[in-house]
Amino acid sequence: MSFRTLNPKPPAAGIDLGNYRLEDQVGFYLRRAGQRHAAIFARGMDDDLTPTQWAALVKVAELKSVSQNQLGRDTAMDVATIKGVVDRLIRRGLLTTHADPNDSRRNLIEITPQGREVIVRRLPAAMAVTEETLKNLSPAERAELLRLLREIA
């Protein structure tokens, strides 16, 4: 009787990767920078807001009244993510919805007075999070980083 291995033997260490080095890859540093920023955000913000919730809350405040689809596009969140974010913010009383007077099939999202209060209270902390994230860069480097990130996003 013969047994075949379903999982082939892993390759031996020392594979020739050519010129590929993990530490030279953009994704490696984007992930590390994202992790660092997320940790700074978690330390600097309270109100149990995630970065995606904060983004949605601030964008609704900026736009005053917006559809969920538009909010997702404006905050770079897919349909499922923005739905969950909006639902949680509604349950917390930070956002509300009402029927679009121009299209009864669509709801519009607006910020509540409680949501406005959270933004006003946490805005200095949000700005401090950005400052802490970028503290090792000069003003010119910060501007260049944001310009480059916009180019690849």
Beta strands, then each sheet from edge to edge (+ up, - down):
strand 1: 66-67
strand 2: 95-100
strand 3: 103-111
sheet 1: 1+ 3- 2+
end
